Amino acid sequence: MRIFLALARTESLGRAGQHLRLDPATIGRRIARLEEALGRRLFTRSHQGYALTEEGARLMPHAVAAELAMTEATQAAPVRTGLAGQIRIGAPDGCANYLLPQVVAAICEENPSLDVQIIALPRVFNLSRREADMAIGVSAPQAGRLSVQKITDYRLHLAAAQAYLDRHPAITDLADLRAHRVIGYIADMIFDSELDYLAELGLDRVALASNSVAVQFNAIRLGAGLGVVHDFALPSAGGVQRILPERFSLTRSFYLIRHQDDRRVARLNRFADMLCRRLRQEVQRLEALVEDDRAGPA
């Protein structure tokens, strides 16, 4: 079941082998024996990798339940003083770049036997297929066997590098934005409506676009244009300042999303509590650093 789950989640003999520290050929033989023993085909093979068949998909929840039972059994032993093992977090890349590194580093400092993997992707994670142990989202999902917990609110403002503002017409009103180069998301790659910031400004042309928050922020930092920026990212880049903060401000939220079955896993519960608490504190700390900021042309 452990090998079956690894292959179902990675869809690759090589990646499953890396995860389990087994030779890919061994993975293939074990899966073939499992299919023979069950008398059913669990995977379809192609040059793109391994995909679950209908029979494999039906087996998946039973395998996950067995995995969860084993995890609970091992945790019935005396509790260690710190967390151990591996935990994988999925997050949008704004959170993954500007919040999670320092938050996770602090947690790992207190738990030396803990390994944390951060997956920064601009999309929604599939926790049912165990792409991650938990995910941070910008909206609360309404479907699926998921547990959702609000972590914190965060704020965003228009911002630009002082070097850009010095070379371009002054911005005294939101209408002035149309005369400036706008940086933002690629419209057809916005995976959550909460990220469609520019729609609230009525701006329909994005001169420099990326599906990555980090790419957008670096372009703004280098003076390529102006865009909507997380307040918690601003302290990481000197020379970038908010524009018209009294006229335009957005508030969004981060949510911790977990598979409902994992609420019974004490180790994940402890990590989730640490993560939420430290994320709240870090957002508050970073936003406080820019609270008194006043944009030059505002």
C-alpha positions, -999 to +999 in steps of 0.1 A: +000+000+000+029+024+008+044+018-027+009+021-043+003+055-026+038+068-036+032+059-073-003+073-072+008+106-058+039+111-080+028+093-112+064+083-118+085+053-110+115+075-106+099+100-082+082+073-062+116+056-059+132+088-047+105+092-021+107+056-008+145+053-015+139+023-037+150+014-072+124+023-098+125-012-111+117-025-077+087-001-076+075-015-109+078-051-098+060-045-065+031-028-083+029-056-109+027-081-080+000-061-063-020-059-094-016-097-100-026-104-064-057-082-066-066-093-101-071-058-113-052-031-132-044-002-109-024+020-133-023+029-170+012+033-183+022+059-209+052+080-219+037+107-196+039+084-165+015+063-144-022+073-140-047+056-118-074+035-134-109+034-121-100+003-100-069+022-087-090+052-078-114+030-058-084+015-039-070+050-031-092+059-001-086+025+015-049+029+011-050+063+026-071+050+055-044+023+061-017+049+060-036+071+085-041+041+108-004+033+108+004+070+115-019+070+145-005+037+157+030+050+157+019+082+176+004+060+203+040+057+216+053+082+242+052+117+227+086+132+217+096+166+230+096+179+194+081+172+160+099+148+136+095+134+101+085+152+069+057+176+063+049+191+029+031+225+026+016+238-006+012+276-009+007+304-034+041+319-042+035+352-025+031+335+009+058+309+000+084+336-009+078+363+017+064+345+047+070+308+049+108+308+047+112+326+080+082+310+096+092+275+088+129+282+097+117+292+132+096+261+136+124+238+124+148+255+148+126+244+176+121+209+161+155+197+148+142+163+136+115+179+115+118+182+077+095+207+059+090+209+022+074+241+007+058+238-027+052+272-042+028+270-071+002+294-085-027+269-083-050+250-060-035+218-044-053+185-045-051+172-009-072+142-017-043+129-038-019+139-011+000+164-032+007+180+002+000+174+038-017+208+040-021+238+019-025+276+023-051+292+001-065+326-005-101+314-004-120+288+015-129+258-007-166+248-005-163+212-017-145+180-008-136+163+025-115+192+037-109+210+070-106+248+066-092+273+091-088+310+086-052+320+094-051+358+091-061+388+069-034+406+049-034+439+030-023+449-005-016+483-020-004+498-053+033+502-052+062+512-074+100+518-071+110+554-064+132+551-095+102+545-117+082+573-101+110+597-107+109+591-144+072+591-150+042+615-145+030+621-110+002+600-097-023+621-078-055+602-086-065+566-096-073+579-131-036+587-135-028+550-135-038+546-171-008+566-182+016+542-165+030+507-171+010+482-151+025+449-138+002+421-128-011+386-134-016+369-168-054+372-170-062+336-181-038+321-155-055+337-124-065+305-105-086+323-078-109+353-083-094+367-050-062+374-070-079+395-097-067+427-081-066+450-112-102+443-120-111+465-089-092+494-105-108+490-139-074+484-156-077+461-186-041+463-199-012+447-182+020+457-199+042+432-180+025+401-168+034+369-149+017+341-131+042+345-103+039+371-075+077+370-071+083+378-107+058+407-106+074+421-074+109+419-088+098+437-119+083+464-097+114+466-076+136+471-107+114+500-119+096+483-148+062+497-137+037+497-109+014+470-096-005+457-066+018+444-039+014+425-006+023+449+023+042+420+039+065+418+009+075+455+009+101+454+037+121+429+016+128+456-011+141+490-003+130+518-026+096+504-032+067+525-018+030+524-017+009+547-040-023+563-030-028+541+001-057+562+013-075+558-021-068+521-029-064+492-004-073+456-006-078+430+022-075+393+016-072+363+038-050+332+041-067+298+050-051+266+061-066+237+042-062+201+053-078+168+045-105+160+070-090+127+080-057+143+090-074+161+119-069+129+138-031+131+134-016+147+164+017+155+148+000+174+119-023+192+144+007+204+164+024+216+133-007+234+120-011+252+153+025+264+152+022+274+115-010+294+119+003+312+150+036+322+135+021+332+102-003+356+120+026+371+140+048+375+109+021+392+088+014+416+117+052+423+122+059+430+085+027+451+080+036+472+110+069+481+093+050+498+065+020+511+084+033+547+086+047+547+050+035+576+029+038+574-008+055+604-023+029+614-049-002+605-028 
